[in-house]
Amino acid sequence: MPVFELPLAELKNYQGRNTRPADFDDYWERALAEMRRVDPEVELVPATRIR
């Protein structure tokens, strides 16, 4: 069973200790724009059953 140093009410609002980088929003905007430019060309192929 896990042991926590904060009460549950405080854990629900805990944001962590790492500070948010100054360019956080810019980074994600660039990353999402790059992802949206990629055509995934998904192909679904049925698997054969192995027994």
mmCIF entry with sequence, helices, sheets and N, C-alpha, C, O atoms, coordinates in Angstrom:
data_MODEL
# 
_entry.id   MODEL 
# 
_entity.id                         1 
_entity.type                       polymer 
_entity.pdbx_number_of_molecules   1 
# 
_entity_poly.entity_id                      1 
_entity_poly.type                           'polypeptide(L)' 
_entity_poly.nstd_linkage                   no 
_entity_poly.nstd_monomer                   no 
_entity_poly.pdbx_seq_one_letter_code       MPVFELPLAELKNYQGRNTRPADFDDYWERALAEMRRVDPEVELVPATRIR 
_entity_poly.pdbx_seq_one_letter_code_can   MPVFELPLAELKNYQGRNTRPADFDDYWERALAEMRRVDPEVELVPATRIR 
_entity_poly.pdbx_strand_id                 A 
# 
loop_
_entity_poly_seq.entity_id 
_entity_poly_seq.num 
_entity_poly_seq.mon_id 
_entity_poly_seq.hetero 
1 1  MET n 
1 2  PRO n 
1 3  VAL n 
1 4  PHE n 
1 5  GLU n 
1 6  LEU n 
1 7  PRO n 
1 8  LEU n 
1 9  ALA n 
1 10 GLU n 
1 11 LEU n 
1 12 LYS n 
1 13 ASN n 
1 14 TYR n 
1 15 GLN n 
1 16 GLY n 
1 17 ARG n 
1 18 ASN n 
1 19 THR n 
1 20 ARG n 
1 21 PRO n 
1 22 ALA n 
1 23 ASP n 
1 24 PHE n 
1 25 ASP n 
1 26 ASP n 
1 27 TYR n 
1 28 TRP n 
1 29 GLU n 
1 30 ARG n 
1 31 ALA n 
1 32 LEU n 
1 33 ALA n 
1 34 GLU n 
1 35 MET n 
1 36 ARG n 
1 37 ARG n 
1 38 VAL n 
1 39 ASP n 
1 40 PRO n 
1 41 GLU n 
1 42 VAL n 
1 43 GLU n 
1 44 LEU n 
1 45 VAL n 
1 46 PRO n 
1 47 ALA n 
1 48 THR n 
1 49 ARG n 
1 50 ILE n 
1 51 ARG n 
# 
_struct_asym.id          A 
_struct_asym.entity_id   1 
# 
loop_
_struct_conf.conf_type_id 
_struct_conf.id 
_struct_conf.pdbx_PDB_helix_id 
_struct_conf.beg_label_comp_id 
_struct_conf.beg_label_asym_id 
_struct_conf.beg_label_seq_id 
_struct_conf.pdbx_beg_PDB_ins_code 
_struct_conf.end_label_comp_id 
_struct_conf.end_label_asym_id 
_struct_conf.end_label_seq_id 
_struct_conf.pdbx_end_PDB_ins_code 
_struct_conf.beg_auth_comp_id 
_struct_conf.beg_auth_asym_id 
_struct_conf.beg_auth_seq_id 
_struct_conf.end_auth_comp_id 
_struct_conf.end_auth_asym_id 
_struct_conf.end_auth_seq_id 
_struct_conf.pdbx_PDB_helix_class 
_struct_conf.details 
_struct_conf.pdbx_PDB_helix_length 
HELX_P HELX_P1 AA1 LEU A 8  ? LEU A 11 ? LEU A 8  LEU A 11 1 ? 4  
HELX_P HELX_P2 AA2 PHE A 24 ? ARG A 37 ? PHE A 24 ARG A 37 1 ? 14 
# 
_struct_conf_type.id          HELX_P 
_struct_conf_type.criteria    ? 
_struct_conf_type.reference   ? 
# 
loop_
_atom_site.group_PDB 
_atom_site.id 
_atom_site.type_symbol 
_atom_site.label_atom_id 
_atom_site.label_alt_id 
_atom_site.label_comp_id 
_atom_site.label_asym_id 
_atom_site.label_entity_id 
_atom_site.label_seq_id 
_atom_site.pdbx_PDB_ins_code 
_atom_site.Cartn_x 
_atom_site.Cartn_y 
_atom_site.Cartn_z 
_atom_site.occupancy 
_atom_site.B_iso_or_equiv 
_atom_site.pdbx_formal_charge 
_atom_site.auth_seq_id 
_atom_site.auth_comp_id 
_atom_site.auth_asym_id 
_atom_site.auth_atom_id 
_atom_site.pdbx_PDB_model_num 
ATOM 1   N N  . MET A 1 1  ? 0.840  -1.174  0.000   1.00 0.00 ? 1  MET A N  1 
ATOM 2   C CA . MET A 1 1  ? 0.000  0.000   0.000   1.00 0.00 ? 1  MET A CA 1 
ATOM 3   C C  . MET A 1 1  ? 0.887  1.240   0.000   1.00 0.00 ? 1  MET A C  1 
ATOM 4   O O  . MET A 1 1  ? 1.820  1.321   0.799   1.00 0.00 ? 1  MET A O  1 
ATOM 5   N N  . PRO A 1 2  ? 0.617  2.216   -0.884  1.00 0.00 ? 2  PRO A N  1 
ATOM 6   C CA . PRO A 1 2  ? 1.454  3.410   -0.947  1.00 0.00 ? 2  PRO A CA 1 
ATOM 7   C C  . PRO A 1 2  ? 1.322  4.277   0.298   1.00 0.00 ? 2  PRO A C  1 
ATOM 8   O O  . PRO A 1 2  ? 0.282  4.306   0.957   1.00 0.00 ? 2  PRO A O  1 
ATOM 9   N N  . VAL A 1 3  ? 2.398  4.975   0.594   1.00 0.00 ? 3  VAL A N  1 
ATOM 10  C CA . VAL A 1 3  ? 2.413  5.905   1.719   1.00 0.00 ? 3  VAL A CA 1 
ATOM 11  C C  . VAL A 1 3  ? 2.628  7.301   1.150   1.00 0.00 ? 3  VAL A C  1 
ATOM 12  O O  . VAL A 1 3  ? 3.548  7.513   0.360   1.00 0.00 ? 3  VAL A O  1 
ATOM 13  N N  . PHE A 1 4  ? 1.790  8.249   1.541   1.00 0.00 ? 4  PHE A N  1 
ATOM 14  C CA . PHE A 1 4  ? 1.881  9.619   1.053   1.00 0.00 ? 4  PHE A CA 1 
ATOM 15  C C  . PHE A 1 4  ? 2.188  10.560  2.195   1.00 0.00 ? 4  PHE A C  1 
ATOM 16  O O  . PHE A 1 4  ? 1.757  10.340  3.327   1.00 0.00 ? 4  PHE A O  1 
ATOM 17  N N  . GLU A 1 5  ? 2.941  11.617  1.896   1.00 0.00 ? 5  GLU A N  1 
ATOM 18  C CA . GLU A 1 5  ? 3.322  12.578  2.921   1.00 0.00 ? 5  GLU A CA 1 
ATOM 19  C C  . GLU A 1 5  ? 2.312  13.706  3.080   1.00 0.00 ? 5  GLU A C  1 
ATOM 20  O O  . GLU A 1 5  ? 2.416  14.494  4.020   1.00 0.00 ? 5  GLU A O  1 
ATOM 21  N N  . LEU A 1 6  ? 1.338  13.797  2.181   1.00 0.00 ? 6  LEU A N  1 
ATOM 22  C CA . LEU A 1 6  ? 0.333  14.851  2.251   1.00 0.00 ? 6  LEU A CA 1 
ATOM 23  C C  . LEU A 1 6  ? -1.044 14.237  2.470   1.00 0.00 ? 6  LEU A C  1 
ATOM 24  O O  . LEU A 1 6  ? -1.298 13.111  2.042   1.00 0.00 ? 6  LEU A O  1 
ATOM 25  N N  . PRO A 1 7  ? -1.922 14.964  3.129   1.00 0.00 ? 7  PRO A N  1 
ATOM 26  C CA . PRO A 1 7  ? -3.302 14.482  3.252   1.00 0.00 ? 7  PRO A CA 1 
ATOM 27  C C  . PRO A 1 7  ? -3.971 14.437  1.884   1.00 0.00 ? 7  PRO A C  1 
ATOM 28  O O  . PRO A 1 7  ? -3.565 15.162  0.977   1.00 0.00 ? 7  PRO A O  1 
ATOM 29  N N  . LEU A 1 8  ? -4.980 13.605  1.724   1.00 0.00 ? 8  LEU A N  1 
ATOM 30  C CA . LEU A 1 8  ? -5.660 13.418  0.450   1.00 0.00 ? 8  LEU A CA 1 
ATOM 31  C C  . LEU A 1 8  ? -6.150 14.739  -0.135  1.00 0.00 ? 8  LEU A C  1 
ATOM 32  O O  . LEU A 1 8  ? -6.011 14.956  -1.339  1.00 0.00 ? 8  LEU A O  1 
ATOM 33  N N  . ALA A 1 9  ? -6.711 15.614  0.669   1.00 0.00 ? 9  ALA A N  1 
ATOM 34  C CA . ALA A 1 9  ? -7.219 16.900  0.172   1.00 0.00 ? 9  ALA A CA 1 
ATOM 35  C C  . ALA A 1 9  ? -6.107 17.711  -0.490  1.00 0.00 ? 9  ALA A C  1 
ATOM 36  O O  . ALA A 1 9  ? -6.345 18.367  -1.505  1.00 0.00 ? 9  ALA A O  1 
ATOM 37  N N  . GLU A 1 10 ? -4.907 17.675  0.065   1.00 0.00 ? 10 GLU A N  1 
ATOM 38  C CA . GLU A 1 10 ? -3.773 18.405  -0.525  1.00 0.00 ? 10 GLU A CA 1 
ATOM 39  C C  . GLU A 1 10 ? -3.228 17.689  -1.754  1.00 0.00 ? 10 GLU A C  1 
ATOM 40  O O  . GLU A 1 10 ? -2.804 18.339  -2.710  1.00 0.00 ? 10 GLU A O  1 
ATOM 41  N N  . LEU A 1 11 ? -3.233 16.364  -1.740  1.00 0.00 ? 11 LEU A N  1 
ATOM 42  C CA . LEU A 1 11 ? -2.746 15.597  -2.899  1.00 0.00 ? 11 LEU A CA 1 
ATOM 43  C C  . LEU A 1 11 ? -3.582 15.869  -4.138  1.00 0.00 ? 11 LEU A C  1 
ATOM 44  O O  . LEU A 1 11 ? -3.047 15.900  -5.247  1.00 0.00 ? 11 LEU A O  1 
ATOM 45  N N  . LYS A 1 12 ? -4.892 16.067  -3.970  1.00 0.00 ? 12 LYS A N  1 
ATOM 46  C CA . LYS A 1 12 ? -5.770 16.322  -5.109  1.00 0.00 ? 12 LYS A CA 1 
ATOM 47  C C  . LYS A 1 12 ? -5.415 17.605  -5.840  1.00 0.00 ? 12 LYS A C  1 
ATOM 48  O O  . LYS A 1 12 ? -5.705 17.742  -7.028  1.00 0.00 ? 12 LYS A O  1 
ATOM 49  N N  . ASN A 1 13 ? -4.792 18.542  -5.147  1.00 0.00 ? 13 ASN A N  1 
ATOM 50  C CA . ASN A 1 13 ? -4.436 19.834  -5.748  1.00 0.00 ? 13 ASN A CA 1 
ATOM 51  C C  . ASN A 1 13 ? -2.938 19.982  -5.995  1.00 0.00 ? 13 ASN A C  1 
ATOM 52  O O  . ASN A 1 13 ? -2.498 21.019  -6.492  1.00 0.00 ? 13 ASN A O  1 
ATOM 53  N N  . TYR A 1 14 ? -2.156 18.975  -5.660  1.00 0.00 ? 14 TYR A N  1 
ATOM 54  C CA . TYR A 1 14 ? -0.706 19.066  -5.771  1.00 0.00 ? 14 TYR A CA 1 
ATOM 55  C C  . TYR A 1 14 ? -0.275 19.203  -7.224  1.00 0.00 ? 14 TYR A C  1 
ATOM 56  O O  . TYR A 1 14 ? -0.698 18.413  -8.069  1.00 0.00 ? 14 TYR A O  1 
ATOM 57  N N  . GLN A 1 15 ? 0.553  20.187  -7.526  1.00 0.00 ? 15 GLN A N  1 
ATOM 58  C CA . GLN A 1 15 ? 1.009  20.465  -8.889  1.00 0.00 ? 15 GLN A CA 1 
ATOM 59  C C  . GLN A 1 15 ? 2.415  19.937  -9.169  1.00 0.00 ? 15 GLN A C  1 
ATOM 60  O O  . GLN A 1 15 ? 2.887  20.037  -10.301 1.00 0.00 ? 15 GLN A O  1 
ATOM 61  N N  . GLY A 1 16 ? 3.078  19.394  -8.193  1.00 0.00 ? 16 GLY A N  1 
ATOM 62  C CA . GLY A 1 16 ? 4.444  18.921  -8.382  1.00 0.00 ? 16 GLY A CA 1 
ATOM 63  C C  . GLY A 1 16 ? 5.451  19.996  -8.017  1.00 0.00 ? 16 GLY A C  1 
ATOM 64  O O  . GLY A 1 16 ? 5.080  21.117  -7.671  1.00 0.00 ? 16 GLY A O  1 
ATOM 65  N N  . ARG A 1 17 ? 6.727  19.648  -8.096  1.00 0.00 ? 17 ARG A N  1 
ATOM 66  C CA . ARG A 1 17 ? 7.792  20.572  -7.698  1.00 0.00 ? 17 ARG A CA 1 
ATOM 67  C C  . ARG A 1 17 ? 8.495  21.231  -8.868  1.00 0.00 ? 17 ARG A C  1 
ATOM 68  O O  . ARG A 1 17 ? 9.109  22.286  -8.706  1.00 0.00 ? 17 ARG A O  1 
ATOM 69  N N  . ASN A 1 18 ? 8.415  20.630  -10.037 1.00 0.00 ? 18 ASN A N  1 
ATOM 70  C CA . ASN A 1 18 ? 9.124  21.180  -11.188 1.00 0.00 ? 18 ASN A CA 1 
ATOM 71  C C  . ASN A 1 18 ? 8.449  22.455  -11.670 1.00 0.00 ? 18 ASN A C  1 
ATOM 72  O O  . ASN A 1 18 ? 7.225  22.522  -11.788 1.00 0.00 ? 18 ASN A O  1 
ATOM 73  N N  . THR A 1 19 ? 9.258  23.451  -11.942 1.00 0.00 ? 19 THR A N  1 
ATOM 74  C CA . THR A 1 19 ? 8.697  24.685  -12.477 1.00 0.00 ? 19 THR A CA 1 
ATOM 75  C C  . THR A 1 19 ? 8.397  24.512  -13.959 1.00 0.00 ? 19 THR A C  1 
ATOM 76  O O  . THR A 1 19 ? 9.059  23.740  -14.653 1.00 0.00 ? 19 THR A O  1 
ATOM 77  N N  . ARG A 1 20 ? 7.417  25.221  -14.424 1.00 0.00 ? 20 ARG A N  1 
ATOM 78  C CA . ARG A 1 20 ? 7.018  25.161  -15.831 1.00 0.00 ? 20 ARG A CA 1 
ATOM 79  C C  . ARG A 1 20 ? 7.996  25.996  -16.653 1.00 0.00 ? 20 ARG A C  1 
ATOM 80  O O  . ARG A 1 20 ? 8.217  27.164  -16.333 1.00 0.00 ? 20 ARG A O  1 
ATOM 81  N N  . PRO A 1 21 ? 8.592  25.423  -17.710 1.00 0.00 ? 21 PRO A N  1 
ATOM 82  C CA . PRO A 1 21 ? 9.531  26.185  -18.540 1.00 0.00 ? 21 PRO A CA 1 
ATOM 83  C C  . PRO A 1 21 ? 8.846  27.405  -19.171 1.00 0.00 ? 21 PRO A C  1 
ATOM 84  O O  . PRO A 1 21 ? 7.648  27.376  -19.449 1.00 0.00 ? 21 PRO A O  1 
ATOM 85  N N  . ALA A 1 22 ? 9.604  28.455  -19.388 1.00 0.00 ? 22 ALA A N  1 
ATOM 86  C CA . ALA A 1 22 ? 9.067  29.696  -19.953 1.00 0.00 ? 22 ALA A CA 1 
ATOM 87  C C  . ALA A 1 22 ? 8.469  29.469  -21.338 1.00 0.00 ? 22 ALA A C  1 
ATOM 88  O O  . ALA A 1 22 ? 7.502  30.134  -21.709 1.00 0.00 ? 22 ALA A O  1 
ATOM 89  N N  . ASP A 1 23 ? 9.034  28.535  -22.106 1.00 0.00 ? 23 ASP A N  1 
ATOM 90  C CA . ASP A 1 23 ? 8.555  28.299  -23.476 1.00 0.00 ? 23 ASP A CA 1 
ATOM 91  C C  . ASP A 1 23 ? 7.593  27.105  -23.572 1.00 0.00 ? 23 ASP A C  1 
ATOM 92  O O  . ASP A 1 23 ? 7.406  26.549  -24.654 1.00 0.00 ? 23 ASP A O  1 
ATOM 93  N N  . PHE A 1 24 ? 7.000  26.721  -22.478 1.00 0.00 ? 24 PHE A N  1 
ATOM 94  C CA . PHE A 1 24 ? 6.123  25.550  -22.439 1.00 0.00 ? 24 PHE A CA 1 
ATOM 95  C C  . PHE A 1 24 ? 5.006  25.632  -23.471 1.00 0.00 ? 24 PHE A C  1 
ATOM 96  O O  . PHE A 1 24 ? 4.818  24.694  -24.245 1.00 0.00 ? 24 PHE A O  1 
ATOM 97  N N  . ASP A 1 25 ? 4.264  26.734  -23.496 1.00 0.00 ? 25 ASP A N  1 
ATOM 98  C CA . ASP A 1 25 ? 3.145  26.872  -24.437 1.00 0.00 ? 25 ASP A CA 1 
ATOM 99  C C  . ASP A 1 25 ? 3.624  26.906  -25.883 1.00 0.00 ? 25 ASP A C  1 
ATOM 100 O O  . ASP A 1 25 ? 3.001  26.303  -26.757 1.00 0.00 ? 25 ASP A O  1 
ATOM 101 N N  . ASP A 1 26 ? 4.728  27.606  -26.141 1.00 0.00 ? 26 ASP A N  1 
ATOM 102 C CA . ASP A 1 26 ? 5.280  27.655  -27.502 1.00 0.00 ? 26 ASP A CA 1 
ATOM 103 C C  . ASP A 1 26 ? 5.704  26.263  -27.970 1.00 0.00 ? 26 ASP A C  1 
ATOM 104 O O  . ASP A 1 26 ? 5.442  25.867  -29.106 1.00 0.00 ? 26 ASP A O  1 
ATOM 105 N N  . TYR A 1 27 ? 6.360  25.534  -27.075 1.00 0.00 ? 27 TYR A N  1 
ATOM 106 C CA . TYR A 1 27 ? 6.797  24.178  -27.417 1.00 0.00 ? 27 TYR A CA 1 
ATOM 107 C C  . TYR A 1 27 ? 5.607  23.318  -27.831 1.00 0.00 ? 27 TYR A C  1 
ATOM 108 O O  . TYR A 1 27 ? 5.657  22.646  -28.861 1.00 0.00 ? 27 TYR A O  1 
ATOM 109 N N  . TRP A 1 28 ? 4.531  23.335  -27.032 1.00 0.00 ? 28 TRP A N  1 
ATOM 110 C CA . TRP A 1 28 ? 3.387  22.481  -27.333 1.00 0.00 ? 28 TRP A CA 1 
ATOM 111 C C  . TRP A 1 28 ? 2.670  22.932  -28.595 1.00 0.00 ? 28 TRP A C  1 
ATOM 112 O O  . TRP A 1 28 ? 2.171  22.097  -29.348 1.00 0.00 ? 28 TRP A O  1 
ATOM 113 N N  . GLU A 1 29 ? 2.610  24.217  -28.836 1.00 0.00 ? 29 GLU A N  1 
ATOM 114 C CA . GLU A 1 29 ? 1.993  24.686  -30.088 1.00 0.00 ? 29 GLU A CA 1 
ATOM 115 C C  . GLU A 1 29 ? 2.772  24.163  -31.290 1.00 0.00 ? 29 GLU A C  1 
ATOM 116 O O  . GLU A 1 29 ? 2.179  23.697  -32.262 1.00 0.00 ? 29 GLU A O  1 
ATOM 117 N N  . ARG A 1 30 ? 4.100  24.240  -31.223 1.00 0.00 ? 30 ARG A N  1 
ATOM 118 C CA . ARG A 1 30 ? 4.932  23.725  -32.318 1.00 0.00 ? 30 ARG A CA 1 
ATOM 119 C C  . ARG A 1 30 ? 4.786  22.218  -32.457 1.00 0.00 ? 30 ARG A C  1 
ATOM 120 O O  . ARG A 1 30 ? 4.664  21.711  -33.572 1.00 0.00 ? 30 ARG A O  1 
ATOM 121 N N  . ALA A 1 31 ? 4.795  21.498  -31.348 1.00 0.00 ? 31 ALA A N  1 
ATOM 122 C CA . ALA A 1 31 ? 4.696  20.038  -31.382 1.00 0.00 ? 31 ALA A CA 1 
ATOM 123 C C  . ALA A 1 31 ? 3.349  19.592  -31.951 1.00 0.00 ? 31 ALA A C  1 
ATOM 124 O O  . ALA A 1 31 ? 3.293  18.665  -32.759 1.00 0.00 ? 31 ALA A O  1 
ATOM 125 N N  . LEU A 1 32 ? 2.272  20.245  -31.534 1.00 0.00 ? 32 LEU A N  1 
ATOM 126 C CA . LEU A 1 32 ? 0.952  19.882  -32.046 1.00 0.00 ? 32 LEU A CA 1 
ATOM 127 C C  . LEU A 1 32 ? 0.815  20.225  -33.525 1.00 0.00 ? 32 LEU A C  1 
ATOM 128 O O  . LEU A 1 32 ? 0.211  19.467  -34.283 1.00 0.00 ? 32 LEU A O  1 
ATOM 129 N N  . ALA A 1 33 ? 1.366  21.355  -33.937 1.00 0.00 ? 33 ALA A N  1 
ATOM 130 C CA . ALA A 1 33 ? 1.315  21.730  -35.353 1.00 0.00 ? 33 ALA A CA 1 
ATOM 131 C C  . ALA A 1 33 ? 2.075  20.702  -36.200 1.00 0.00 ? 33 ALA A C  1 
ATOM 132 O O  . ALA A 1 33 ? 1.614  20.323  -37.277 1.00 0.00 ? 33 ALA A O  1 
ATOM 133 N N  . GLU A 1 34 ? 3.230  20.255  -35.718 1.00 0.00 ? 34 GLU A N  1 
ATOM 134 C CA . GLU A 1 34 ? 4.007  19.242  -36.433 1.00 0.00 ? 34 GLU A CA 1 
ATOM 135 C C  . GLU A 1 34 ? 3.227  17.932  -36.532 1.00 0.00 ? 34 GLU A C  1 
ATOM 136 O O  . GLU A 1 34 ? 3.194  17.306  -37.592 1.00 0.00 ? 34 GLU A O  1 
ATOM 137 N N  . MET A 1 35 ? 2.599  17.517  -35.429 1.00 0.00 ? 35 MET A N  1 
ATOM 138 C CA . MET A 1 35 ? 1.834  16.277  -35.426 1.00 0.00 ? 35 MET A CA 1 
ATOM 139 C C  . MET A 1 35 ? 0.666  16.358  -36.411 1.00 0.00 ? 35 MET A C  1 
ATOM 140 O O  . MET A 1 35 ? 0.366  15.379  -37.096 1.00 0.00 ? 35 MET A O  1 
ATOM 141 N N  . ARG A 1 36 ? 0.013  17.501  -36.487 1.00 0.00 ? 36 ARG A N  1 
ATOM 142 C CA . ARG A 1 36 ? -1.149 17.646  -37.367 1.00 0.00 ? 36 ARG A CA 1 
ATOM 143 C C  . ARG A 1 36 ? -0.768 17.657  -38.847 1.00 0.00 ? 36 ARG A C  1 
ATOM 144 O O  . ARG A 1 36 ? -1.611 17.389  -39.703 1.00 0.00 ? 36 ARG A O  1 
ATOM 145 N N  . ARG A 1 37 ? 0.496  17.965  -39.157 1.00 0.00 ? 37 ARG A N  1 
ATOM 146 C CA . ARG A 1 37 ? 0.960  17.957  -40.549 1.00 0.00 ? 37 ARG A CA 1 
ATOM 147 C C  . ARG A 1 37 ? 1.235  16.545  -41.058 1.00 0.00 ? 37 ARG A C  1 
ATOM 148 O O  . ARG A 1 37 ? 1.361  16.339  -42.265 1.00 0.00 ? 37 ARG A O  1 
ATOM 149 N N  . VAL A 1 38 ? 1.328  15.583  -40.168 1.00 0.00 ? 38 VAL A N  1 
ATOM 150 C CA . VAL A 1 38 ? 1.655  14.205  -40.550 1.00 0.00 ? 38 VAL A CA 1 
ATOM 151 C C  . VAL A 1 38 ? 0.381  13.459  -40.920 1.00 0.00 ? 38 VAL A C  1 
ATOM 152 O O  . VAL A 1 38 ? -0.567 13.410  -40.135 1.00 0.00 ? 38 VAL A O  1 
ATOM 153 N N  . ASP A 1 39 ? 0.359  12.882  -42.112 1.00 0.00 ? 39 ASP A N  1 
ATOM 154 C CA . ASP A 1 39 ? -0.755 12.027  -42.523 1.00 0.00 ? 39 ASP A CA 1 
ATOM 155 C C  . ASP A 1 39 ? -0.412 10.620  -42.058 1.00 0.00 ? 39 ASP A C  1 
ATOM 156 O O  . ASP A 1 39 ? 0.526  10.020  -42.583 1.00 0.00 ? 39 ASP A O  1 
ATOM 157 N N  . PRO A 1 40 ? -1.134 10.081  -41.103 1.00 0.00 ? 40 PRO A N  1 
ATOM 158 C CA . PRO A 1 40 ? -0.740 8.795   -40.531 1.00 0.00 ? 40 PRO A CA 1 
ATOM 159 C C  . PRO A 1 40 ? -0.874 7.609   -41.478 1.00 0.00 ? 40 PRO A C  1 
ATOM 160 O O  . PRO A 1 40 ? -0.240 6.578   -41.255 1.00 0.00 ? 40 PRO A O  1 
ATOM 161 N N  . GLU A 1 41 ? -1.683 7.727   -42.528 1.00 0.00 ? 41 GLU A N  1 
ATOM 162 C CA . GLU A 1 41 ? -1.873 6.626   -43.472 1.00 0.00 ? 41 GLU A CA 1 
ATOM 163 C C  . GLU A 1 41 ? -2.078 5.294   -42.746 1.00 0.00 ? 41 GLU A C  1 
ATOM 164 O O  . GLU A 1 41 ? -1.353 4.326   -42.977 1.00 0.00 ? 41 GLU A O  1 
ATOM 165 N N  . VAL A 1 42 ? -3.055 5.268   -41.888 1.00 0.00 ? 42 VAL A N  1 
ATOM 166 C CA . VAL A 1 42 ? -3.327 4.069   -41.093 1.00 0.00 ? 42 VAL A CA 1 
ATOM 167 C C  . VAL A 1 42 ? -3.904 2.975   -41.973 1.00 0.00 ? 42 VAL A C  1 
ATOM 168 O O  . VAL A 1 42 ? -4.801 3.220   -42.781 1.00 0.00 ? 42 VAL A O  1 
ATOM 169 N N  . GLU A 1 43 ? -3.387 1.777   -41.812 1.00 0.00 ? 43 GLU A N  1 
ATOM 170 C CA . GLU A 1 43 ? -3.907 0.611   -42.527 1.00 0.00 ? 43 GLU A CA 1 
ATOM 171 C C  . GLU A 1 43 ? -4.191 -0.472  -41.494 1.00 0.00 ? 43 GLU A C  1 
ATOM 172 O O  . GLU A 1 43 ? -3.290 -0.907  -40.776 1.00 0.00 ? 43 GLU A O  1 
ATOM 173 N N  . LEU A 1 44 ? -5.438 -0.903  -41.423 1.00 0.00 ? 44 LEU A N  1 
ATOM 174 C CA . LEU A 1 44 ? -5.811 -1.952  -40.478 1.00 0.00 ? 44 LEU A CA 1 
ATOM 175 C C  . LEU A 1 44 ? -5.784 -3.284  -41.194 1.00 0.00 ? 44 LEU A C  1 
ATOM 176 O O  . LEU A 1 44 ? -6.471 -3.474  -42.199 1.00 0.00 ? 44 LEU A O  1 
ATOM 177 N N  . VAL A 1 45 ? -4.992 -4.206  -40.677 1.00 0.00 ? 45 VAL A N  1 
ATOM 178 C CA . VAL A 1 45 ? -4.851 -5.524  -41.271 1.00 0.00 ? 45 VAL A CA 1 
ATOM 179 C C  . VAL A 1 45 ? -5.221 -6.566  -40.223 1.00 0.00 ? 45 VAL A C  1 
ATOM 180 O O  . VAL A 1 45 ? -4.624 -6.602  -39.148 1.00 0.00 ? 45 VAL A O  1 
ATOM 181 N N  . PRO A 1 46 ? -6.204 -7.416  -40.529 1.00 0.00 ? 46 PRO A N  1 
ATOM 182 C CA . PRO A 1 46 ? -6.590 -8.436  -39.551 1.00 0.00 ? 46 PRO A CA 1 
ATOM 183 C C  . PRO A 1 46 ? -5.421 -9.375  -39.244 1.00 0.00 ? 46 PRO A C  1 
ATOM 184 O O  . PRO A 1 46 ? -4.672 -9.769  -40.139 1.00 0.00 ? 46 PRO A O  1 
ATOM 185 N N  . ALA A 1 47 ? -5.282 -9.718  -37.990 1.00 0.00 ? 47 ALA A N  1 
ATOM 186 C CA . ALA A 1 47 ? -4.240 -10.657 -37.578 1.00 0.00 ? 47 ALA A CA 1 
ATOM 187 C C  . ALA A 1 47 ? -4.750 -12.077 -37.772 1.00 0.00 ? 47 ALA A C  1 
ATOM 188 O O  . ALA A 1 47 ? -5.951 -12.332 -37.684 1.00 0.00 ? 47 ALA A O  1 
ATOM 189 N N  . THR A 1 48 ? -3.840 -12.988 -38.035 1.00 0.00 ? 48 THR A N  1 
ATOM 190 C CA . THR A 1 48 ? -4.237 -14.386 -38.125 1.00 0.00 ? 48 THR A CA 1 
ATOM 191 C C  . THR A 1 48 ? -4.142 -14.996 -36.732 1.00 0.00 ? 48 THR A C  1 
ATOM 192 O O  . THR A 1 48 ? -3.263 -14.653 -35.941 1.00 0.00 ? 48 THR A O  1 
ATOM 193 N N  . ARG A 1 49 ? -5.050 -15.890 -36.459 1.00 0.00 ? 49 ARG A N  1 
ATOM 194 C CA . ARG A 1 49 ? -5.036 -16.534 -35.132 1.00 0.00 ? 49 ARG A CA 1 
ATOM 195 C C  . ARG A 1 49 ? -3.941 -17.593 -35.077 1.00 0.00 ? 49 ARG A C  1 
ATOM 196 O O  . ARG A 1 49 ? -3.763 -18.384 -36.004 1.00 0.00 ? 49 ARG A O  1 
ATOM 197 N N  . ILE A 1 50 ? -3.233 -17.583 -33.994 1.00 0.00 ? 50 ILE A N  1 
ATOM 198 C CA . ILE A 1 50 ? -2.170 -18.579 -33.773 1.00 0.00 ? 50 ILE A CA 1 
ATOM 199 C C  . ILE A 1 50 ? -2.611 -19.462 -32.615 1.00 0.00 ? 50 ILE A C  1 
ATOM 200 O O  . ILE A 1 50 ? -2.978 -18.968 -31.549 1.00 0.00 ? 50 ILE A O  1 
ATOM 201 N N  . ARG A 1 51 ? -2.573 -20.755 -32.829 1.00 0.00 ? 51 ARG A N  1 
ATOM 202 C CA . ARG A 1 51 ? -2.929 -21.693 -31.756 1.00 0.00 ? 51 ARG A CA 1 
ATOM 203 C C  . ARG A 1 51 ? -1.802 -22.612 -31.484 1.00 0.00 ? 51 ARG A C  1 
ATOM 204 O O  . ARG A 1 51 ? -1.907 -23.477 -30.613 1.00 0.00 ? 51 ARG A O  1 
# 
